[in-house]
Every structure is written in C-alpha cells, then in structure tokens.
C-alpha cells in the first residue's frame, strides 16, 4: 500500500514539473532529457544490483516501453502545455484504466461484467465534465493556466491514455511470464528494460522533428515565485519523480498488492495534482472540473473493486 501511495505522489509531482520543463525547453526536448535522466539512474541500479538486460520477458518489457514510455510520454508532453497538468493527469490516469480493462478482455480473455462497464462509463462521464471548456474563460501562461485547448489537445491526451493502458497490461504480462519461468525481476530492473526502448523512441522522434525544423519552441514562463528556478532543476525532478522512481514504485506495488488496490490508490493522482499545480503553476480548478474529477476517480475506484 505504501508503494502505491508513493507512486501517486510521484506521478503528481512529475505531471506538474513536466509542464515547467516544457515551458522552458519545448515538449520534445523536455521529454527526451527527462527520459535520459531516468534511464541513467535506473541503468546504474539495474546493472549493479539488478538483472540488467537479462530475463525471459525482455521482449515484452521492450514492447511495453515503446508503447508506455515512447508513444504515451511523447503524446503526454504534447498535451501538457495545452491542457495543463491537472486536466492532462485526469484524462490520462483515468482513461488508461478502462483501456487496460478492455485490453485484458480482448487479449487475455478477462470478461467485463455489468459493474465494470458501468464504472467505465462513469469514468468517461467524469473526464468529459472536467474537460469541457468554461464559457468566458481563456487560459494564459501568465496566470499559470493552460492555453485554450484545441482538438489536438484531446487527441494527444487520448493517445497518451491508450499508450499507458496498453503498456501497463503488457508489462504485467511480462512480469507474470518471468515469475512462471522462475526468474522474478525487481521493479527497478523492469522499469529500466522498459525505459530503454522508450528513450530510443523519444530520441528518434526528437531527431525527426529537429531535421524537419518542427521542434516546438519554448513558451513564456509563468510569472510565479518558481520562475527563477533553473531549468535543470525541473528536468531532474521530472525525470526522477516520474519515469524513474514513480514507475518503479508502481511496479513494486503491483508485485505485492492486488491490481484493484493499486489502481484505486493511483487513480487519486489527479486529486494529488491539484494542490501541487496550484502552488507551482497557479492553476485554479473550476467547480465543474473538480466535480468531474471526483466522478472520474470514483469510476476508477469502482472499476478496480469490480475486477
């Protein structure tokens, strides 16, 4: 349980600090740098104390990394400056759960009951309520709120949610295969094997964008007391809290707790983002977005308890 709570806090911290990095470096550059930070730290552990690249499930973890770290994180970093940390976290964390449930149903044959279907619809309702724009409200970077989101913001958020859900199921499948083969792998080594594929994907994406002169430019930094914090600090915090320690804590929780319990706890990430985002970004949540967030989180909890 402690690992799941820790993962929730780390994921929330990562979401908020990611937006600070994006404002200074642009989405693609910020994503690659934070993946490099996490890969370095996880690699040191995996090759000194862990299993490195050994294990029967290496291909599954690499595939999971391409989808979870590569596709998911690239889309996530495109959505963050458009939706803000709070709404992006809500969309990705909550929608990833029914995606994972549907994947297990289609791939592994796990049946979806009426309760699970109703819970998934509740999640969709809550996320829709939270993401609907407010009349007369246009965000600005000066106030810390995101720019008015366009259609592509929701596309990027949806891709990130699908990537996270698929990546989680494939990673869980790899862990089960390793356990059955008598070769259990520690959470940090699992995260390392996954992130290596992710950082390759992110690096290739950055290079393509660079060659096409399509790299998104840094944005004006929000005027807050945190504006003078060096960029390297935000990159380090983002890299350590999310893809390094956050994912490792999540894998640790899955290893010792039922999936339903872990999902119930980590679904609170959008709630944990609210005070952190208010402090760092100055992002004030509207009443309807808060209600939508509560509805979505309640749906995730209900879905987790029904699995």
C-alpha positions, -999 to 999 in steps of 0.1 A, spaced: 0 0 0 29 24 8 43 18 -27 10 27 -43 7 59 -22 43 68 -31 37 63 -68 6 85 -66 26 114 -51 55 109 -75 32 108 -106 15 140 -95 48 158 -89 60 146 -123 30 160 -141 34 194 -127 72 197 -130 69 184 -166 49 215 -176 76 237 -161 102 219 -182 81 222 -214 76 259 -209 114 263 -210 125 237 -235 96 227 -256 77 193 -254 101 170 -274 133 183 -259 119 182 -223 106 147 -228 139 133 -241 160 149 -214 139 136 -186 140 101 -201 178 103 -203 179 113 -166 157 84 -156 175 59 -179 208 68 -164 196 63 -128 177 31 -135 206 18 -156 231 23 -127 208 3 -104 199 -24 -129 235 -32 -139 250 -30 -104 223 -46 -82 196 -57 -107 194 -81 -137 204 -56 -164 191 -68 -197 186 -104 -186 153 -123 -182 128 -142 -203 104 -113 -206 128 -88 -221 110 -86 -254 77 -79 -236 92 -52 -215 108 -35 -245 74 -36 -263 58 -22 -232 84 6 -231 79 16 -267 42 20 -260 42 32 -224 74 54 -223 76 61 -261 42 67 -276 25 76 -243 50 101 -230 55 118 -263 18 124 -266 16 133 -229 42 161 -233 22 174 -263 -10 175 -242 5 191 -211 10 227 -224 -25 226 -240 -45 211 -211 -23 218 -181 -10 193 -155 -43 188 -137 -66 180 -167 -39 160 -185 -33 139 -154 -70 134 -150 -75 124 -187 -45 100 -189 -47 84 -155 -85 78 -155 -90 68 -192 -60 44 -190 -79 22 -166 -108 12 -189 -83 9 -218 -63 -16 -197 -95 -35 -187 -107 -37 -224 -72 -48 -235 -72 -76 -209 -107 -86 -221 -98 -87 -258 -63 -102 -254 -63 -123 -222 -99 -132 -222 -108 -115 -189 -146 -108 -190 -161 -75 -183 -192 -76 -161 -220 -51 -159 -204 -33 -130 -172 -28 -149 -190 -15 -179 -210 10 -158 -178 21 -140 -160 27 -173 -190 48 -185 -187 68 -152 -151 75 -159 -158 87 -194 -186 110 -180 -164 124 -153 -135 131 -177 -159 147 -202 -173 170 -175 -138 181 -163 -125 187 -199 -154 208 -212 -143 244 -216 -158 271 -194 -176 300 -210 -158 332 -210 -126 317 -196 -95 317 -217 -63 304 -200 -30 322 -202 5 313 -193 8 345 -173 -17 332 -148 -3 297 -150 -35 283 -166 -32 263 -199 -39 278 -232 -74 272 -245 -72 236 -257 -80 227 -292 -90 194 -308 -54 182 -309 -50 185 -271 -77 159 -267 -61 137 -294 -28 138 -277 -44 131 -243 -63 102 -257 -32 87 -273 -13 90 -240 -42 73 -221 -43 44 -246 -5 41 -245 -4 40 -207 -32 14 -205 -16 -9 -232 18 -5 -217 6 -15 -182 -11 -47 -195 19 -58 -215 43 -51 -186 20 -71 -162 20 -99 -187 58 -98 -188 60 -100 -150 37 -130 -149 58 -148 -175 90 -140 -156 75 -153 -124 63 -185 -141 98 -191 -155 113 -188 -120 131 -155 -129 113 -128 -109 126 -93 -117 129 -64 -93 108 -32 -101 138 -10 -109 151 -35 -135 117 -39 -151 115 -1 -153 150 0 -168 142 -26 -195 111 -7 -204 126 28 -205 155 19 -227 130 13 -256 111 44 -246 142 67 -247 151 53 -282 116 61 -294 118 95 -279 152 102 -293 142 92 -328 111 114 -326 132 143 -314 157 138 -343 129 137 -369 113 168 -355 148 185 -354 156 176 -390 122 189 -402 127 221 -381 94 212 -364 106 212 -328 81 232 -307 95 263 -292 98 271 -255 69 291 -241 69 323 -219 74 311 -184 45 317 -160 51 346 -136 54 329 -102 79 327 -74 92 295 -91 100 312 -124 137 317 -113 143 281 -106 169 268 -130 156 247 -159 180 218 -150 162 215 -116 128 210 -132 142 184 -156 159 165 -128 128 165 -106 106 155 -135 130 127 -146 134 113 -111 98 116 -99 80 101 -129 98 76 -152 124 66 -126 110 65 -90 73 68 -98 72 39 -123 94 18 -100 71 24 -71 41 14 -93 58 -18 -104 67 -25 -67 31 -20 -57 18 -44 -85 43 -70 -73 29 -71 -37 -7 -58 -39 -38 -68 -60 -42 -48 -92 -75 -34 -80 -60 -20 -48 -31 -3 -67 -54 12 -94 -77 25 -66 -48 43 -50 -31 56 -81 -64 69 -95 -61 97 -69 -31 112 -89 -53 139 -105 -65 149 -70 -29 150 -57 -20 172 -87 -45 200 -76 -25 215 -46 9 210 -63 -3 226 -95 -20 254 -76 14 261 -58 37 258 -88 15 268 -118 -11 289 -101 -37 267 -118 -71 272 -101 -96 244 -107 -132 253 -116 -161 238 -97 -172 217 -126 -138 203 -133 -134 194 -97 -168 176 -97 -159 159 -130 -126 148 -114 -144 133 -84 -168 114 -107 -139 101 -128 -119 90 -98 -150 73 -83 -155 54 -115 -118 42 -114 -122 30 -78 -155 12 -87 -138 -4 -117 -108 -15 -97 -130 -30 -70 -151 -49 -96 -120 -65 -113 
